[in-house]
Amino acid sequence: MRNYRELEVWKIAIDFVTKIYNVSESFPSSEKYGIISQITRASISISTNIAEGCSRKTANDFARFLEISIGSCFEVETLLIISTNLNFISIENSKGLIDEIQSLQKRISALRSSILK
């Protein structure tokens, strides 16, 4: 069993969730059960799948959870683009968050590759 709390990628994912919650507070209240719910759940899924994967016994199982985490990153990125197109978030804020999520995608992917070696 691995200690997920020691993984830098997990720590970054946890910080990212906070940023998503903060930015989504400015979204219209009509999106409470729409984009707000979807983007917060997807951002939470990134770190929780890393943590859950750490509990798995085999490298392949851990890698599968990291793959799911990467999928959640892509989901968040897509929702950020949609939110920007709908003017729920500024282009500047969106760009910064998208840069962060793309960096996180690469880090998780690198971890996944190292696990499978």
VOBA-1610 file (N, C-alpha, C; in pm, whole numbers, padded with zeros to 5 digits, always signed):
BEGIN
Met+00085-00118+00000Met+00000+00000+00000Met+00090+00124+00000Arg+00053+00221-00080Arg+00128+00346-00091Arg+00062+00453-00005Asn+00141+00549+00038Asn+00086+00661+00116Asn+00058+00777+00020Tyr-00067+00795-00015Tyr-00104+00899-00110Tyr-00071+01039-00059Arg-00070+01057+00072Arg-00042+01189+00130Arg+00099+01239+00099Glu+00186+01146+00062Glu+00324+01182+00029Glu+00342+01213-00119Leu+00242+01187-00199Leu+00253+01211-00343Leu+00231+01358-00375Glu+00329+01419-00441Glu+00319+01559-00480Glu+00197+01583-00570Val+00170+01488-00658Val+00057+01503-00751Val-00076+01506-00675Trp-00087+01430-00568Trp-00209+01433-00486Trp-00222+01569-00418Lys-00114+01622-00366Lys-00116+01753-00299Lys-00158+01863-00396Ile-00107+01858-00518Ile-00144+01956-00620Ile-00292+01943-00654Ala-00339+01820-00665Ala-00481+01797-00697Ala-00571+01851-00586Ile-00530+01835-00461Ile-00607+01887-00348Ile-00614+02040-00354Asp-00502+02103-00382Asp-00501+02250-00394Asp-00589+02296-00510Phe-00588+02219-00618Phe-00667+02256-00735Phe-00817+02253-00705Val-00862+02157-00626Val-01003+02148-00588Val-01048+02278-00522Thr-00965+02329-00432Thr-00998+02454-00362Thr-01015+02568-00462Lys-00928+02574-00560Lys-00937+02680-00661Lys-01067+02667-00742Ile-01105+02545-00775Ile-01229+02524-00850Ile-01349+02567-00767Tyr-01351+02529-00640Tyr-01461+02571-00553Tyr-01468+02724-00544Asn-01354+02788-00531Asn-01351+02935-00520Asn-01402+03002-00647Val-01359+02954-00762Val-01401+03016-00887Val-01548+02987-00916Ser-01596+02870-00877Ser-01735+02835-00907Ser-01835+02913-00820Glu-01786+02974-00713Glu-01875+03057-00629Glu-01932+03176-00706Ser-01860+03219-00810Ser-01906+03335-00887Ser-02000+03295-01001Phe-02022+03165-01022Phe-02112+03120-01127Phe-02256+03152-01088Pro-02344+03164-01184Pro-02484+03190-01153Pro-02544+03078-01066Ser-02629+03117-00973Ser-02690+03017-00884Ser-02776+02917-00962Ser-02820+02955-01080Ser-02898+02862-01163Ser-02815+02742-01208Glu-02682+02752-01195Glu-02594+02643-01234Glu-02557+02552-01116Lys-02622+02572-01002Lys-02591+02493-00882Lys-02596+02343-00911Tyr-02694+02298-00986Tyr-02709+02157-01016Tyr-02658+02123-01156Gly-02598+02219-01221Gly-02544+02199-01355Gly-02392+02200-01353Ile-02335+02303-01412Ile-02189+02310-01426Ile-02118+02313-01290Ile-02172+02384-01192Ile-02106+02391-01061Ile-02093+02252-01001Ser-02200+02178-01002Ser-02197+02042-00948Ser-02100+01953-01025Gln-02105+01963-01156Gln-02023+01877-01241Gln-01874+01909-01225Ile-01839+02037-01226Ile-01697+02073-01221Ile-01637+02046-01083Thr-01717+02065-00977Thr-01664+02036-00844Thr-01649+01886-00823Arg-01746+01808-00868Arg-01736+01662-00854Arg-01618+01607-00934Ala-01600+01658-01055Ala-01489+01610-01139Ala-01354+01649-01078Ser-01345+01769-01023Ser-01217+01810-00963Ser-01187+01728-00837Ile-01289+01696-00760Ile-01271+01611-00642Ile-01225+01471-00685Ser-01279+01423-00795Ser-01247+01290-00845Ser-01099+01273-00877Ile-01032+01381-00913Ile-00890+01372-00947Ile-00810+01321-00827Ser-00823+01389-00714Ser-00746+01350-00595Ser-00798+01222-00532Thr-00929+01202-00533Thr-00982+01082-00468Thr-00943+00954-00543Asn-00934+00960-00674Asn-00890+00842-00748Asn-00742+00814-00729Ile-00662+00919-00713Ile-00521+00897-00679Ile-00512+00826-00544Ala-00587+00876-00446Ala-00585+00817-00313Ala-00635+00673-00315Glu-00746+00651-00384Glu-00801+00515-00388Glu-00706+00419-00459Gly-00643+00467-00565Gly-00548+00383-00637Gly-00431+00340-00551Cys-00391+00426-00459Cys-00280+00393-00369Cys-00312+00273-00280Ser-00438+00247-00257Ser-00476+00134-00171Ser-00472+00001-00245Arg-00458+00005-00375Arg-00461-00118-00455Arg-00327-00191-00446Lys-00333-00320-00456Lys-00213-00402-00436Lys-00123-00410-00558Thr-00181-00403-00677Thr-00098-00420-00797Thr-00074-00286-00866Ala+00035-00281-00938Ala+00069-00161-01015Ala-00037-00135-01121Asn-00087-00241-01183Asn-00190-00224-01286Asn-00318-00163-01230Asp-00356-00206-01110Asp-00476-00149-01047Asp-00455-00001-01015Phe-00338+00030-00958Phe-00308+00170-00927Phe-00309+00253-01055Ala-00247+00200-01160Ala-00242+00271-01288Ala-00382+00296-01343Arg-00472+00203-01323Arg-00610+00220-01371Arg-00677+00338-01300Phe-00657+00351-01170Phe-00714+00465-01098Phe-00650+00596-01141Leu-00521+00593-01173Leu-00456+00714-01225Leu-00513+00751-01361Glu-00546+00651-01441Glu-00609+00675-01571Glu-00746+00742-01553Ile-00822+00697-01456Ile-00951+00759-01426Ile-00931+00903-01381Ser-00828+00926-01301Ser-00796+01060-01254Ser-00762+01153-01372Ile-00688+01101-01467Ile-00656+01180-01587Ile-00784+01214-01664Gly-00874+01119-01673Gly-01002+01144-01739Gly-01078+01256-01670Ser-01074+01259-01538Ser-01139+01368-01464Ser-01073+01502-01492Cys-00942+01501-01512Cys-00871+01625-01549Cys-00924+01679-01682Phe-00941+01590-01777Phe-00993+01631-01908Phe-01137+01682-01896Glu-01213+01620-01809Glu-01351+01665-01785Glu-01351+01807-01727Val-01266+01831-01628Val-01258+01965-01568Val-01214+02067-01672Glu-01116+02032-01752Glu-01068+02124-01855Glu-01181+02161-01952Thr-01258+02062-01993Thr-01371+02086-02083Thr-01475+02177-02017Leu-01504+02153-01891Leu-01601+02235-01818Leu-01550+02379-01799Leu-01421+02395-01784Leu-01364+02530-01776Leu-01381+02604-01909Ile-01361+02534-02019Ile-01380+02595-02151Ile-01526+02635-02170Ile-01617+02545-02134Ile-01761+02576-02145Ile-01796+02695-02056Ser-01745+02696-01934Ser-01774+02805-01840Ser-01721+02938-01892Thr-01608+02935-01958Thr-01552+03057-02018Thr-01639+03103-02134Asn-01681+03010-02218Asn-01767+03044-02331Asn-01900+03105-02286Leu-01946+03063-02169Leu-02072+03115-02114Leu-02050+03240-02028Asn-01928+03287-02024Asn-01890+03406-01946Asn-01911+03389-01796Phe-01901+03265-01747Phe-01909+03240-01603Phe-01773+03264-01537Ile-01668+03259-01618Ile-01532+03277-01571Ile-01456+03361-01674Ser-01369+03447-01627Ser-01293+03531-01719Ser-01191+03449-01797Ile-01154+03500-01912Ile-01054+03432-01994Ile-00922+03418-01918Glu-00885+03521-01843Glu-00761+03519-01766Glu-00763+03410-01659Asn-00871+03405-01582Asn-00884+03300-01479Asn-00887+03161-01542Ser-00960+03149-01651Ser-00971+03022-01719Ser-00836+02974-01769Lys-00760+03064-01829Lys-00629+03027-01882Lys-00538+02974-01772Gly-00537+03044-01658Gly-00454+03000-01547Gly-00494+02862-01496Leu-00624+02839-01482Leu-00672+02710-01434Leu-00648+02598-01537Ile-00666+02632-01664Ile-00641+02532-01768Ile-00493+02496-01773Asp-00406+02595-01759Asp-00262+02565-01753Asp-00231+02472-01636Glu-00294+02497-01521Glu-00272+02413-01404Glu-00324+02270-01425Ile-00442+02258-01484Ile-00498+02125-01502Ile-00419+02046-01607Gln-00368+02114-01707Gln-00285+02046-01807Gln-00154+01999-01746Ser-00097+02079-01659Ser+00024+02038-01586Ser-00005+01917-01498Leu-00119+01919-01431Leu-00159+01808-01346Leu-00180+01680-01428Gln-00241+01695-01546Gln-00259+01581-01636Gln-00124+01517-01668Lys-00026+01599-01699Lys+00108+01549-01734Lys+00174+01481-01616Arg+00158+01537-01497Arg+00219+01478-01378Arg+00157+01342-01346Ile+00026+01334-01355Ile-00041+01207-01327Ile-00002+01104-01432Ser+00006+01146-01556Ser+00046+01056-01665Ser+00188+01005-01643Ala+00278+01093-01600Ala+00416+01053-01573Ala+00421+00953-01458Leu+00341+00977-01353Leu+00335+00883-01242Leu+00283+00748-01290Arg+00180+00752-01372Arg+00123+00628-01425Arg+00228+00550-01505Ser+00302+00621-01589Ser+00407+00555-01669Ser+00515+00494-01579Ser+00553+00566-01474Ser+00656+00513-01384Ser+00607+00392-01306Ile+00479+00391-01273Ile+00420+00278-01200Ile+00422+00152-01286Leu+00399+00170-01415Leu+00387+00055-01506Leu+00521+00001-01555Lys+00630+00070-01523Lys+00763+00024-01568Lys+00813-00091-01485
//
